[in-house]
Amino acid sequence: MPKWTASDLPDMSGRTVVITGASGGIGLITARELARVGADVVLAVRTVGKGQEAAARIPGRTEVRELDVSDLASVRRFANE
């Protein structure tokens, strides 16, 4: 069975994705790769400043929004916006 890689991602133009934990680690890599194939990427992060730094290193269309998944009020605000 062949290994799947990021080069196997299909064109994501016209799609919007929300990535939690996108200011670092696997979330940042995921955000970068999805933006690379044309997705509009929402970086859902606890610390907006770190998210903005990460977004500056990602090509394509990104938006940074605050989200703390351990806080239901934060989740509600995120969903309502």
Secondary structure, DSSP 8 states (H G I E B T S, - for coil): -----GGG----TT-EEEEETTTSHHHHHHHHHHHHTT-EEEEEES-HHHHHHHHHTS-S-EEEEE--TT-HHHHHHHHH-
